[in-house]
Amino acid sequence: MLTRASRLFALLLLTSCAKKVPLEHDAPPRGALVARVGQVEIREDDVQRALARDPGASPDRFKSPAARRELVDGLVRFELLVQEAERAGLTNDPDAIHAMQQIAVTKLVNRTLGEVGAPESITQADVEREYTARRASEFTLPEAVQVRHILVSDSKRADQVAAQARAFAPDDDRAFAALATKESEDLATRAAGGDLGFIDKNSRLPKVIVDGAISLKGEGDVAGPMRTDSGYEILRLVSRRAAAVSPLSAVQGLIRQRLYQERRTKALDAFIARLRAATPVDVKDGG
């Protein structure tokens, strides 16, 4: 019985030698002879396959004699390297065999999954159902507040800074920003006037800051000082953003791609399960 490695090597040799001159009774014609490299023939069908493999090739790209000569020369150069790799024994290299396996498996999966594995299998109705099911959880931006903050390590100084902040007029955001630039010990935000951007319930800031920010009601409201691991935080509300739902038109591409990946994965798992059921598998060491 052939070993797995010998069977793979035989397949590799058959693949690499596919262009060798066939007997008339066991292979169909492959177009006119284009070039011969050693005992291997390159025919018109090989040229057309090379064109099909080039994603940037247009029908007119190789119409000129000079462009076609360049293409054929590339096939000759590649065949010379293939033959030298065979002489060097590299067609039996595990990495070379694995690369061939990857190509074969990709072709097998694409052929087996068929329409299930095609993006076109996702209908607009599928997309709309997914959007409706996930609109609240994934496609709705929660309410958020934009805040500035001042971080002070000393509690007494924090009380003084907070009193100054509360004395500013509700619409005097510049005054708080200037105070943050002067007093805040947070080097990352001090130059920006203590701007923390928009904060919502899912923000990854410390919970005390998130809760304090969301509790602010009107523009100019101040919260704090609040004790954190870094010191004492003073927050000021700059603006509030209402919850917003992303329209279907903005996310349907994302939904379609996700449904495609999910269906493809499910179909592939089912296919592999059928193969496993029909093939003895004996794992000696599963870790």
Order of alpha helices (4+ residues) and beta strands (2+ residues): alpha-beta-beta-alpha-alpha-alpha-alpha-beta-beta-alpha-alpha-alpha-beta-alpha-beta-beta-beta-alpha
